[in-house]
Amino acid sequence: MLQLRLLHLTFIGKNVEPASVAFGPAVTLVRGPSDTGKSFIVDAIDFMLGANALKEIPEREDYSTVLLGLELPDTTVVTLSRSVDGGNFGVYYSDVREGPLGVPDDTLAAKHNPVALGNVSRYLLNAIGLDGRKVRKNARNETDSLSFRNVAHLCVVDETQMQAEVPPALTGSYVTKTKEMSVLKVFLQDEDDSSLIPVESKSELAKLSNAKVDVVDRLLRELEAQLSDTPEASDLRDQLARLNVSIDQQSGSVSQLVERRATVTKQLGDQQRQFAAYEAEWGDANALKNRFDILSERYASDLARLATVRETGMLLGYFTAGTCVFCGAEPANQHKNTACEGDTSSFGAAVDEQARRTRVLADDLQATIADVNDRRQELRQLARRSDASRKELEASLVELEESLASDNSELKDLVGKRASIERFLSLYDQVEALEKMKRIVVDESTAETAAVAASVSLRAQREFSAELAKRLAAWGFPTPNDVRYDASSQDVVAGDQLRSSHGKGVRAILHAAFTLSLAKYCTDREIPHPGFVVLDTPVLTYRPPDQDPLADGEPPRHVVDGFYRDIQRQATGQVIVMENTDPTEPLDDQTVEIVFTAKEHGRYGFFPVDGLRGAKRHSDPRA
């Protein structure tokens, strides 16, 4: 039988320890308290099977790549790699569980393309023998190529899907409802819709003229052609939300850089003016010193002349008592009290007084020159520091300009991407409006459901219902023989009520039974099936019908025991369960049990964490 087996899920990145879980060949139970990453594992598996986006949680921040190990039906082991941001897949023909990664052996596109082999959808479908199948997409027998995304929700069920009121075979999308019903028919009776011949609906022709239909269809075809290589609208809206956040952050960064540039520019201007002031004062100080040096030389010259005068006077006796050198009078005849133009004593005193005054002025001048020199030295140091600060500010300004240019370029790219996404979303809005127009005029929902339901044989419905009842009986579900699959509603009927009418606990356990029963039904009849089932919290919320669904407490022990015994003994292929409750009985040797503790001892959760940080790092509300 052509079936796949999941070997491991691993996240790798630079400077972080790989985060990895290895799955067993039969049953794998990942259990532990909330917020330890169990639901994220389910989301990541779906992401590696072609989903467009991976849930963002803080713990995966430092991880860049996801690895999914697969064993193909021929026992070949391959590893799919994908960036956490989405995009294409790399294929390695070996079991890879750590980085750094080399060049992949092959590359697969993420989006299904029925006319090209190089996409992950056809790669997986081809491995299990479902490639090339056609499924009906409306009541006019128009068909579409089967994609692995049409299959994934039948084998990978997250907690929200498990408890939803939407029937297990459907995703809740009105547009793809008919196709999803046809996909279930492929699994129930190994029969696709490739033999259908498209026909025109008479009721449609009666309600809407050919001209109107042709116009709407032509517009839809043109829009679908423009959107052929574009992600789904929900993914685009997620991208737009992330882009808006990035644009706001980038705009804030640009604003900060602009403010910083203005501040640095002002500081640079101030520093340039300060440097110019220092230079001007330096020039003034030099000029003043030069003038003071000239004056100092003048004082020195004056003192030298006065010294010469005095020395000459002394040599000639001008300044000593005796015969007057001017009139020749002897000392006895000299008139001491009479003014004499040649009074040598007065002349000598005048020379001494002038020399004293000149020395005082010369000393004062030297002190002033010293002050000027000190200021010149200070100005040199201030100018050098100012020049160094100016150069640093100029370098900072260059760096800011480069950063601003880079951030502006990135902001421009982000705005361009946003414009592109908004344009595509506008096209999707046009598609939705046109499809709504057609639905208003021609309501095909009843006809489509009836057409697909009628194509599922009563034998297939009866045998699948029996498998479903057997599974629930093994789990201890009350009145399991009253449970059946109803093709007309595409839902499970339990106790004469559709599954959607029950509480979330009953909805969850009926969805788990549906998914496991479908896998075993296909395996027993050798009908192609992915070969694995991933269930998120199938029994945690279950309470018996006679118990208040809002009451606290654990699910009934006999149901928990029955569930784990059954999947270990009766389930076929690979079963991977995420659950908060612990098994009440020992598991068999073939079951792989992975326990998350949310504590410092043991394994905290999926991602390695520092024990000191503890639960603060985990924020997965669905885990």
VOGU-3710 file (C-alpha; in Angstrom, 3 decimals, decimal comma):
1> mlqlrllhlt> 0,000/0,000/0,000  1,338/3,400/-0,955  1,533/5,418/2,260  3,802/8,044/3,748  5,375/8,037/7,206  6,426/11,138/9,119  9,881/10,663/10,668  10,579/13,937/12,414  9,791/17,641/12,562  12,816/19,871/13,163
11> figknvepas> 13,417/23,608/13,378  16,964/24,908/12,844  18,619/28,329/12,904  21,911/30,040/13,551  23,276/29,942/17,101  20,303/27,994/18,462  19,861/24,383/19,431  17,630/22,489/16,950  14,047/21,952/18,110  12,905/18,497/17,062
21> vafgpavtlv> 10,447/15,683/17,697  10,847/12,200/16,225  7,707/10,226/15,405  7,310/6,499/15,827  6,215/4,154/13,036  2,866/3,427/14,688  1,534/5,572/17,540  3,218/8,725/18,861  1,758/10,505/21,880  2,962/14,031/22,617
31> rgpsdtgksf> 1,487/14,999/25,964  1,900/17,738/28,506  0,272/20,889/29,873  -0,866/23,852/27,822  1,549/26,372/26,344  4,336/23,887/25,632  4,089/23,833/21,839  1,951/20,773/21,059  -0,515/22,625/18,845  2,387/24,386/17,143
41> ivdaidfmlg> 3,707/20,957/16,066  0,373/20,268/14,326  0,462/23,677/12,652  4,064/23,126/11,532  3,288/19,689/10,048  0,427/21,214/8,056  2,779/24,027/6,964  5,256/21,435/5,675  2,451/19,728/3,763  1,788/22,879/1,726
51> analkeiper> -0,095/25,319/3,960  0,759/28,893/3,109  1,702/30,297/6,502  3,198/29,158/9,788  1,811/30,461/13,046  4,080/33,084/14,602  5,050/32,484/18,226  7,950/34,079/20,150  9,751/30,750/20,608  10,445/30,322/16,873
61> edystvllgl> 11,927/33,801/16,513  15,550/32,634/16,134  14,700/29,687/13,855  14,833/30,123/10,099  14,129/26,715/8,545  11,714/23,820/9,067  12,666/20,241/8,224  10,143/17,396/7,816  11,542/13,897/7,489  9,450/11,527/5,336
71> elpdttvvtl> 9,656/7,864/4,503  8,185/7,250/1,053  6,237/4,095/0,192  9,390/2,521/-1,336  11,174/3,108/2,056  13,250/5,942/0,567  13,922/8,606/3,198  13,724/12,252/2,139  13,709/15,542/4,018  11,590/18,514/3,012
81> srsvdggnfg> 12,984/21,920/3,993  11,189/25,251/3,993  11,778/28,744/5,299  9,618/29,667/8,296  8,390/32,565/6,144  6,959/30,158/3,574  7,799/29,842/-0,102  9,182/26,886/-2,035  10,448/23,593/-0,626  13,876/22,036/-0,800
91> vyysdvregp> 14,189/18,244/-1,074  17,129/16,309/0,355  17,444/12,622/-0,492  18,548/11,775/3,054  17,501/12,175/6,672  18,570/15,727/7,618  18,008/16,892/11,202  20,504/19,714/11,698  22,214/22,572/9,889  23,928/24,118/8,182
101> lgvpddtlaa> 22,089/22,926/5,088  23,741/22,313/1,773  22,183/22,884/-1,636  18,976/20,799/-1,872  18,849/17,886/-4,302  15,598/19,206/-5,728  13,203/22,141/-5,374  9,394/22,071/-5,235  6,948/24,938/-5,641  4,490/25,473/-2,787
111> khnpvalgnv> 1,397/25,995/-4,931  -0,385/23,149/-6,691  -0,035/23,168/-10,470  -1,747/20,347/-12,370  0,399/20,834/-15,491  3,800/20,933/-13,760  5,506/18,196/-11,734  7,753/20,393/-9,620  5,374/21,253/-6,764  4,978/19,720/-3,315
121> sryllnaigl> 1,300/18,901/-3,878  1,896/16,620/-6,862  5,058/15,235/-5,234  3,050/13,976/-2,235  0,020/12,910/-4,279  2,235/10,941/-6,647  3,857/9,170/-3,686  0,471/7,851/-2,449  -1,035/7,168/-5,883  -3,494/10,061/-6,069
131> dgrkvrknar> -1,770/12,302/-8,609  -3,875/13,205/-11,622  -7,249/12,629/-9,938  -10,126/14,926/-10,869  -12,903/16,041/-8,536  -16,207/17,721/-9,239  -16,391/21,389/-8,307  -20,021/22,296/-9,110  -23,386/20,926/-10,167  -22,540/21,413/-13,857
141> netdslsfrn> -20,014/18,585/-13,607  -17,038/20,882/-14,037  -13,950/19,286/-12,503  -10,722/20,426/-10,975  -7,373/18,787/-10,335  -7,006/17,169/-6,885  -4,507/19,037/-4,709  -2,872/17,728/-1,553  -4,387/20,709/0,241  -7,776/19,163/-0,541
151> vahlcvvdet> -6,590/16,074/1,370  -4,578/17,540/4,260  -7,544/18,454/6,486  -8,646/14,796/6,416  -5,416/13,622/8,063  -4,091/16,653/9,993  -6,710/18,022/12,405  -5,913/20,915/14,725  -7,794/21,657/17,932  -9,990/24,355/16,412
161> qmqaevppal> -10,995/22,086/13,522  -11,518/19,185/15,946  -14,152/21,092/17,927  -15,698/23,124/15,084  -19,335/22,731/14,061  -18,238/22,290/10,438  -18,574/18,644/9,262  -15,273/16,693/9,453  -15,009/16,307/5,675  -15,335/20,053/5,059
171> tgsyvtktke> -13,297/23,144/5,878  -16,192/25,596/6,054  -15,417/27,361/2,766  -18,495/27,816/0,594  -16,409/28,079/-2,569  -14,691/24,687/-2,115  -17,566/22,798/-0,484  -18,483/20,729/-3,562  -14,863/19,848/-4,238  -14,314/18,752/-0,606
181> msvlkvflqd> -17,372/16,526/-0,762  -16,009/14,972/-3,949  -12,622/14,410/-2,301  -14,266/12,382/0,471  -15,958/10,290/-2,223  -12,504/9,478/-3,624  -11,516/8,024/-0,250  -14,796/6,214/0,332  -14,964/4,393/-2,982  -11,655/5,051/-4,776
191> eddsslipve> -13,455/6,857/-7,567  -12,761/10,320/-8,910  -14,810/12,501/-11,266  -12,576/12,487/-14,344  -15,315/10,785/-16,383  -17,884/13,540/-15,769  -18,988/15,548/-18,797  -19,747/19,219/-18,108  -23,345/20,163/-18,865  -25,356/23,347/-18,798
201> skselaklsn> -28,030/23,716/-16,161  -31,498/24,374/-17,540  -32,527/26,121/-14,354  -29,525/28,403/-14,771  -30,496/29,211/-18,335  -34,008/29,945/-17,144  -32,851/32,356/-14,449  -29,978/34,091/-16,170  -29,436/34,945/-19,806  -26,442/33,559/-21,663
211> akvdvvdrll> -25,062/37,040/-22,141  -24,947/37,745/-18,400  -23,417/34,378/-17,585  -20,795/34,772/-20,296  -19,863/38,226/-19,044  -19,518/37,091/-15,431  -17,600/33,942/-16,352  -15,282/35,854/-18,656  -14,553/38,371/-15,913  -13,947/35,545/-13,448
221> releaqlsdt> -11,581/33,795/-15,842  -9,628/36,989/-16,386  -9,382/37,582/-12,652  -8,432/33,968/-11,925  -5,709/34,177/-14,592  -4,269/37,222/-12,847  -4,446/35,368/-9,531  -3,096/32,032/-10,799  0,278/32,349/-9,070  -0,971/34,402/-6,149
231> peasdlrdql> -1,423/33,145/-2,552  -4,925/32,827/-1,168  -6,763/35,943/0,017  -6,494/34,948/3,700  -2,734/34,573/3,355  -2,529/37,923/1,564  -4,465/39,568/4,375  -2,071/38,046/6,894  0,847/39,317/4,809  -0,784/42,748/4,592
241> arlnvsidqq> -1,201/42,885/8,353  2,447/41,935/8,850  3,512/44,432/6,186  1,559/47,220/7,864  3,306/46,421/11,132  6,677/46,375/9,325  5,884/49,645/7,547  4,909/51,296/10,829  8,117/50,042/12,412  10,185/51,099/9,409
251> sgsvsqlver> 8,505/54,510/9,310  9,299/54,916/12,995  12,907/53,953/12,295  13,117/56,479/9,437  11,575/59,184/11,631  14,096/58,458/14,364  16,929/58,643/11,843  15,623/61,940/10,472  15,404/63,354/13,993  18,866/62,050/14,788
261> ratvtkqlgd> 20,211/63,539/11,553  18,713/66,933/12,433  20,254/66,733/15,899  23,677/65,753/14,530  23,462/68,458/11,830  22,745/71,085/14,498  25,562/69,760/16,680  27,888/69,824/13,686  26,925/73,420/12,899  27,501/74,423/16,522
271> qqrqfaayea> 30,858/72,658/16,513  31,894/74,306/13,259  30,984/77,733/14,643  32,859/76,981/17,856  35,897/75,835/15,895  35,773/79,029/13,814  35,553/81,081/17,020  38,602/79,283/18,418  40,515/79,904/15,197  39,570/83,589/15,203
281> ewgdanalkn> 40,587/84,004/18,832  43,811/82,131/18,081  44,579/84,633/15,320  43,839/87,553/17,620  46,029/86,043/20,356  48,921/85,608/17,873  48,616/89,206/16,704  48,522/90,429/20,290  51,569/88,319/21,184  53,478/89,717/18,243
291> rfdilserya> 52,694/93,260/19,350  53,629/92,425/22,938  56,900/90,878/21,761  57,733/94,117/19,907  56,886/96,155/23,024  58,968/93,788/25,147  61,891/94,321/22,827  61,323/98,100/23,105  61,369/97,868/26,888  64,537/95,805/26,751
301> sdlarlatvr> 66,119/98,366/24,426  65,094/101,239/26,718  66,548/99,504/29,744  69,741/98,823/27,847  70,070/102,496/26,888  69,364/103,649/30,449  71,948/101,206/31,720  74,420/102,601/29,188  73,657/106,152/30,245  74,183/105,316/33,858
311> etgmllgyft> 77,354/103,379/33,170  78,725/106,216/31,072  77,766/108,744/33,757  79,554/106,749/36,350  82,644/106,491/34,176  82,643/110,235/33,588  81,842/111,047/37,184  78,477/112,560/36,458  76,923/110,933/39,456  79,757/111,420/42,120
321> agtcvfcgae> 80,580/114,431/44,479  83,533/116,747/43,540  84,266/119,434/40,971  81,089/120,041/38,951  81,508/118,458/35,561  79,205/121,094/34,061  80,488/124,481/35,539  83,851/123,455/37,078  82,968/124,823/40,559  84,671/123,249/43,506
331> panqhkntac> 82,550/121,653/46,166  83,046/124,647/48,488  81,805/127,012/45,866  78,895/124,932/44,645  75,391/126,253/45,338  73,525/123,253/46,764  70,230/125,076/47,095  70,354/126,757/43,751  68,927/124,957/40,751  71,629/123,947/38,389
341> egdtssfgaa> 70,949/122,707/35,006  73,846/120,340/35,408  72,739/118,827/38,742  74,292/115,384/38,436  72,536/113,910/41,470  69,088/114,745/40,042  70,078/113,397/36,662  71,231/110,102/38,131  68,058/109,788/40,143  66,002/110,440/36,998
351> vdeqarrtrv> 67,850/107,704/35,151  67,277/105,266/38,009  63,610/106,182/38,293  63,058/105,734/34,559  64,815/102,386/34,624  62,669/101,279/37,554  59,446/102,278/35,806  60,517/100,571/32,616  61,332/97,349/34,478  57,936/97,449/36,159
361> laddlqatia> 56,263/97,830/32,798  58,477/95,115/31,313  57,587/92,735/34,168  53,889/93,477/33,754  54,236/92,877/30,040  55,940/89,506/30,573  53,097/88,428/32,852  50,616/89,476/30,170  52,622/87,628/27,498  52,579/84,509/29,698
371> dvndrrqelr> 48,782/84,804/30,011  48,484/85,197/26,235  50,690/82,119/25,683  48,593/80,102/28,140  45,440/81,127/26,311  47,057/80,226/22,968  47,863/76,758/24,305  44,341/76,407/25,643  42,911/77,542/22,307  45,044/74,953/20,460
381> qlarrsdasr> 43,694/72,149/22,682  40,131/73,407/22,412  40,472/73,695/18,633  41,879/70,162/18,351  39,066/68,733/20,465  36,527/70,739/18,513  38,000/69,521/15,235  37,921/65,901/16,457  34,287/66,303/17,540  33,481/67,886/14,191
391> keleaslvel> 35,022/64,965/12,315  33,137/62,456/14,505  29,889/64,287/13,850  30,636/64,363/10,109  31,294/60,591/10,193  28,077/60,056/12,170  26,215/62,165/9,651  27,576/60,051/6,781  26,500/56,860/8,595  23,078/58,336/9,295
401> eeslasdnse> 22,681/59,308/5,641  23,620/55,761/4,575  21,223/54,210/7,127  18,512/56,635/6,105  19,024/55,809/2,436  18,882/52,075/3,240  15,798/52,426/5,464  14,082/54,667/2,933  14,798/52,095/0,234  13,435/49,296/2,424
411> lkdlvgkras> 10,395/51,385/3,305  9,833/52,051/-0,386  10,052/48,300/-1,072  7,591/47,550/1,743  5,152/50,173/0,475  5,518/48,732/-3,024  4,793/45,217/-1,727  1,786/46,533/0,177  0,467/48,193/-2,947  0,897/44,925/-4,835
421> ierflslydq> -0,899/42,928/-2,131  -3,688/45,475/-1,935  -4,078/45,213/-5,711  -4,367/41,413/-5,501  -6,813/41,679/-2,598  -8,848/44,040/-4,701  -8,928/41,372/-7,413  -10,036/38,799/-4,836  -12,773/41,185/-3,712  -13,890/41,442/-7,321
431> vealekmkri> -13,927/37,648/-7,617  -15,969/37,374/-4,420  -18,398/40,006/-5,643  -18,844/38,231/-8,984  -19,299/34,857/-7,308  -21,820/36,389/-4,920  -23,653/37,802/-7,922  -23,836/34,348/-9,454  -24,981/32,797/-6,165  -27,761/35,338/-5,849
441> vvdestaeta> -29,002/34,597/-9,344  -28,306/30,904/-9,411  -28,288/29,174/-6,024  -26,509/25,916/-6,744  -25,795/24,821/-3,195  -28,692/22,366/-2,926  -28,070/20,937/-6,371  -24,354/20,500/-5,740  -24,848/18,740/-2,399  -27,461/16,444/-3,862
451> avaasvslra> -25,288/15,654/-6,879  -22,263/14,639/-4,827  -24,275/12,832/-2,149  -26,039/10,811/-4,818  -22,703/9,768/-6,272  -21,572/8,139/-2,980  -22,836/4,569/-2,983  -25,061/3,303/-0,181  -22,609/0,450/0,358  -19,733/2,872/0,974
461> qrefsaelak> -21,863/4,889/3,379  -22,949/1,738/5,233  -19,435/0,250/5,516  -17,875/3,540/6,619  -20,643/4,007/9,202  -19,908/0,513/10,529  -16,215/1,345/10,857  -17,135/4,561/12,671  -19,449/2,751/15,095  -16,812/0,066/15,809
471> rlaawgfptp> -14,246/2,728/16,643  -16,573/4,563/19,011  -17,652/1,328/20,678  -14,018/0,551/21,443  -13,724/3,967/23,078  -16,778/3,495/25,294  -18,897/6,115/23,531  -22,594/5,697/24,467  -24,869/4,027/21,901  -22,174/3,737/19,213
481> ndvrydassq> -24,463/1,710/16,931  -26,640/4,792/16,544  -23,727/6,686/14,996  -23,545/6,876/11,219  -22,150/8,941/8,367  -24,799/10,926/6,486  -23,776/11,751/2,904  -26,456/14,361/2,341  -25,257/16,525/5,244  -21,638/15,325/4,989
491> dvvagdqlrs> -21,745/15,035/8,764  -21,723/12,380/11,463  -25,092/11,646/13,039  -25,019/10,550/16,699  -28,178/10,001/18,769  -30,362/11,310/15,937  -28,445/14,588/16,026  -25,893/15,955/13,634  -22,432/16,244/15,126  -22,667/20,043/14,772
501> shgkgvrail> -25,597/20,044/17,235  -23,560/18,469/20,047  -21,187/20,163/22,479  -17,554/20,726/21,624  -16,350/17,667/23,575  -18,641/15,316/21,644  -17,776/17,108/18,392  -14,079/16,573/19,097  -14,314/12,857/19,812  -16,627/12,276/16,814
511> haaftlslak> -14,179/14,150/14,561  -11,291/12,027/15,869  -13,333/8,875/15,239  -14,192/10,068/11,715  -10,538/10,746/10,848  -9,163/7,486/12,273  -12,016/5,457/10,787  -11,399/6,942/7,344  -7,708/5,993/7,532  -8,501/2,403/8,546
521> yctdreiphp> -11,366/2,141/6,039  -8,997/3,131/3,208  -6,131/0,916/4,377  -8,356/-2,175/4,740  -9,621/-1,680/1,187  -6,269/-0,597/-0,291  -7,681/2,797/-1,210  -4,998/5,495/-1,423  -4,574/7,492/1,792  -1,660/9,619/3,105
531> gfvvldtpvl> -1,013/6,872/5,679  -0,790/9,106/8,733  -3,208/10,903/11,025  -2,354/13,865/13,288  -4,935/14,731/15,962  -4,801/17,686/18,343  -6,578/17,204/21,700  -9,191/14,595/20,704  -10,391/13,531/24,206  -9,541/16,376/26,602
541> tyrppdqdpl> -12,879/18,190/26,313  -15,130/15,104/26,089  -17,787/14,644/28,780  -20,600/12,073/28,745  -23,999/13,320/27,562  -25,378/13,123/31,123  -22,580/15,363/32,486  -22,624/19,129/32,424  -20,263/20,070/29,547  -19,204/23,171/31,479
551> adgepprhvv> -18,320/21,216/34,601  -14,688/20,917/35,601  -12,903/17,602/35,691  -11,162/15,070/33,516  -12,734/13,100/30,664  -14,117/9,688/31,725  -11,325/7,225/32,419  -12,951/4,404/30,457  -13,059/6,647/27,346  -9,403/7,655/27,760
561> dgfyrdiqrq> -8,373/4,009/28,270  -10,485/2,860/25,339  -9,094/5,529/23,044  -5,428/4,726/23,717  -5,980/0,954/23,637  -7,769/1,205/20,303  -5,222/3,382/18,506  -2,419/1,085/19,692  -4,156/-2,155/18,718  -6,460/-1,349/15,823
571> atgqvivmen> -5,288/1,805/14,085  -3,469/1,335/10,792  -0,661/3,448/9,445  0,776/6,160/11,662  -1,165/7,983/14,395  0,231/11,101/16,087  -1,768/12,516/19,001  -1,315/15,778/20,913  -3,077/15,639/24,259  -3,120/17,365/27,647
581> tdpteplddq> -4,412/14,313/29,505  -2,148/11,460/30,592  -2,932/7,843/29,732  -4,284/5,980/32,734  -2,744/2,693/31,565  0,855/1,893/30,529  1,472/2,283/26,792  2,834/-0,598/24,732  6,452/-0,892/23,636  5,664/0,219/20,086
591> tveivftake> 4,258/3,562/21,172  6,570/6,567/21,269  5,712/8,870/24,154  7,051/12,438/24,252  6,365/14,295/27,487  6,516/18,075/27,810  6,769/19,193/31,435  6,568/23,009/31,359  9,106/22,784/34,174  12,864/23,146/34,470
601> hgrygffpvd> 13,344/19,401/34,839  12,608/17,086/31,908  11,754/18,424/28,488  10,069/21,788/28,889  8,337/21,856/25,498  8,940/21,621/21,772  11,460/24,466/21,646  14,538/24,304/23,913  14,269/26,977/26,584  16,371/28,333/29,428
611> glrgakrhsd> 14,934/26,972/32,657  15,249/30,374/34,280  12,857/31,808/31,742  10,411/28,991/32,204  6,889/29,354/30,954  7,281/33,032/30,183  8,635/32,150/26,750  5,645/30,010/25,771  2,579/31,726/24,483  0,694/29,204/22,327
621> pra> -2,894/29,535/23,560  -4,021/26,381/21,723  -1,237/24,064/22,919
//
